[in-house]
Amino acid sequence: MAGLVLVTGAAGGGQGATGRLVTELLLARGVPVRAFVRTMDDRAERLKELGAELAVGDLREIADVKPALDGVERVFFTYPVLDGLLDATAVMASAAKQAGVQRLVEVSQLSPRVEALSPRTRQHWVSEQVFDMADVGAIHLRATVFYENLRVLAKAGAPNDELAVPLGPGDNVLPLIAGSDVARVGAALLHANNPAEPFHYLVGQVLTIEELVAEFGKAMNKSLTYVNLDDDEWRARALAMGRAEHTVEHLSKLWQTFRNPAVRQFATFDVTPAIERLTGNRPETLAEFLAKDLK
Ligand SMILES: NC(=O)c1ccc[n+]([C@@H]2O[C@H](COP(=O)([O-])OP(=O)(O)OC[C@H]3O[C@@H](n4cnc5c(N)ncnc54)[C@H](OP(=O)(O)O)[C@@H]3O)[C@@H](O)[C@H]2O)c1
């Protein structure tokens, strides 16, 4: 497949930076990429040096997105955990349909449902529906919690040698994944010519809370203590750290979701074999991620 791919989130934000890695992987395979960035900065310059064409704009603005789709055959869509997902989805779905896009791979969450506790997760359900209705060959990457997300939490608690999150008892289990594995699956699906399943549930490793705290401790060379914080206290600390209301609302509901054993009815807790099948590599473990990330 050598047609032009529009990659959104291409500069890569503070979470999984999936768009940046998808851009790099596609360019390395000789696929032409138009990288959609919010602003011209060093990250955008670097994408240009790698061979990407640049489109600068706001994903919520049709006047920016429509021209960026000119001549595009496939799209990678991601939007940060901030307000605006549904605006950006509606803009992209309508512009991609008009442009005749044949395949659109989008980053969703593990278990989007109308009944989900998190408003952001409910928005992902709507977003999936809108892309399906647009008939643009939507493929939904239903990814679990990124390692990058927990890394932010661990760094926040580091001064007190604690990892403080309301995730329940230490033997509670959490399905996790590297943002880079989500990107690798996305790039593989955008590069492939064969028909693809419309949903990919993405889990890279399943750990108990005690195991994950031990992995962070090893990587940080510290004896970390897990503190099963009260929900209100976690929310207050996260807001005090300057995190956006939308993000804090989503995460606080996410911790509640994963504390509830009923979550297993709606979300898979098995490592996804398709990650290795599609990318040729088994998923990265948390230990491997931290060895690079916290160096
Ligand atoms: N984190 C997790 O644990 C997790 C788990 C499962 C699913 N997800 C899903 O993954 C998605 C986030 O993907 P990601 O981690 O790759 O995101 P990310 O690292 O936060 O990157 C977001 C990118 O979007 C760009 N951007 C932000 N607002 C924009 C706008 N209005 N117009 C154009 N570009 C804009 C950012 O540019 P700037 O940097 O210049 O602002 C950045 O490059 C979310 O939908 C989330 O629900 C996350």
The ligand as a Gaussian input file, in Angstrom:
#p B3LYP/6-31G(d) Opt

LIG

0 1
 N       -3.383000       7.119000      28.011000
 C       -4.014000       5.970000      28.159000
 O       -3.841000       5.230000      29.144000
 C       -4.985000       5.532000      27.080000
 C       -5.496000       4.232000      27.107000
 C       -6.399000       3.828000      26.098000
 C       -6.779000       4.720000      25.110000
 N       -6.267000       5.982000      25.118000
 C       -6.706000       6.934000      24.092000
 O       -5.582000       7.380000      23.348000
 C       -5.886000       8.670000      22.800000
 C       -4.695000       9.583000      22.989000
 O       -3.661000       9.127000      22.137000
 P       -2.149000       9.521000      22.380000
 O       -1.711000       8.947000      23.682000
 O       -1.373000       9.206000      21.175000
 O       -2.273000      11.121000      22.576000
 P       -1.154000      12.165000      23.021000
 O        0.174000      11.547000      23.245000
 O       -1.769000      12.946000      24.136000
 O       -1.030000      13.077000      21.715000
 C       -2.084000      13.886000      21.273000
 C       -1.641000      14.668000      20.035000
 O       -2.766000      15.384000      19.536000
 C       -2.383000      16.739000      19.290000
 N       -3.541000      17.606000      19.489000
 C       -4.111000      17.951000      20.672000
 N       -5.193000      18.734000      20.453000
 C       -5.277000      18.921000      19.118000
 C       -6.153000      19.639000      18.296000
 N       -7.205000      20.325000      18.807000
 N       -5.928000      19.648000      16.960000
 C       -4.873000      18.983000      16.438000
 N       -4.028000      18.221000      17.167000
 C       -4.226000      18.212000      18.500000
 C       -1.287000      17.018000      20.313000
 O       -0.501000      18.108000      19.887000
 P        0.255000      19.043000      20.978000
 O        1.186000      18.124000      21.739000
 O        0.949000      20.046000      20.155000
 O       -0.833000      19.597000      21.857000
 C       -0.532000      15.695000      20.311000
 O        0.388000      15.639000      19.258000
 C       -7.119000       9.175000      23.540000
 O       -8.252000       9.082000      22.708000
 C       -7.265000       8.212000      24.699000
 O       -8.600000       8.053000      25.152000
 C       -5.362000       6.408000      26.058000

